[in-house]
Amino acid sequence: DGGITQSPKYLFRKEGQNVTLSCEQNLNHDAMYWYRQDPGQGLRLIYYSQIVNDFQKGDIAEGYSVSREKKESFPLTVTSAQKNPTAFYLCASSYLNQPQHFGDGTRLSIL
Amino acid sequence: EDQVTQSPEALRLQEGESSSLNCSYTVSGLRGLFWYRQDPGKGPEFLFTLYSAGEEKEKERLKATLTKKESFLHITAPKPEDSATYLCAPLSEGGSYIPTFGRGTSLIVHP
């Protein structure tokens, strides 16, 4: 079945450490997105990519980095510069102008 | 700047008690409006796309409608399994093809 897979489901970060969240899709979608979800805040866009080897900052990109070397993959790195990384991270993909399909998220916590 | 407001923030219903959720939006030309359902600890699941005022879509006990400034999600005779957070996301004609998500309505249906 086609879908979008995020891993790991739970992730813990130590102070000063970078961590990378994985997102893979087999829907042949051109566009991929990363969102952060905090209680009461809704979905906030971190980065998005509409084509391989190109990506754009969203509303809250500071402290995060991404790459898009393959159409299927859009990993997100949470760097040590992100001072409040505890959140639920959602990856999505879509064709342009079409509804997004979401993964089941990664919950990141600080040790 | 595109804006989306969902109301109420939270709604408690008895099983069988019908109600409506509201999504008010301000966008520079509407390309489409998406509704999603999100269960705790999961990614949003796509429900409907509405494209123009007067359009309606139905799925089981859910019916989504659209005007030029609002969308409603009507829930008829809800069951406990309808409990979830419902998100709306209008997509504007301008810019980057990224929908703007509301903060959602948390629905709890008591048996």
HADDOCK unambig.tbl for C-alpha pairs under 7 A between the chains (distance, minus, plus):
assign (segid A and resid 40 and name CA) (segid B and resid 103 and name CA) 6.74 0.50 0.50
assign (segid A and resid 41 and name CA) (segid B and resid 103 and name CA) 6.09 0.50 0.50
assign (segid A and resid 42 and name CA) (segid B and resid 102 and name CA) 6.40 0.50 0.50
assign (segid A and resid 42 and name CA) (segid B and resid 103 and name CA) 4.13 0.50 0.50
assign (segid A and resid 42 and name CA) (segid B and resid 104 and name CA) 6.82 0.50 0.50
assign (segid A and resid 43 and name CA) (segid B and resid 101 and name CA) 6.27 0.50 0.50
assign (segid A and resid 90 and name CA) (segid B and resid 43 and name CA) 6.67 0.50 0.50
assign (segid A and resid 96 and name CA) (segid B and resid 97 and name CA) 6.39 0.50 0.50
assign (segid A and resid 97 and name CA) (segid B and resid 97 and name CA) 5.82 0.50 0.50
assign (segid A and resid 99 and name CA) (segid B and resid 34 and name CA) 6.60 0.50 0.50
assign (segid A and resid 102 and name CA) (segid B and resid 43 and name CA) 5.46 0.50 0.50
assign (segid A and resid 102 and name CA) (segid B and resid 44 and name CA) 6.05 0.50 0.50
assign (segid A and resid 103 and name CA) (segid B and resid 43 and name CA) 5.51 0.50 0.50
assign (segid A and resid 104 and name CA) (segid B and resid 42 and name CA) 4.67 0.50 0.50
assign (segid A and resid 104 and name CA) (segid B and resid 43 and name CA) 4.39 0.50 0.50
assign (segid A and resid 105 and name CA) (segid B and resid 42 and name CA) 6.37 0.50 0.50
assign (segid A and resid 105 and name CA) (segid B and resid 43 and name CA) 5.96 0.50 0.50
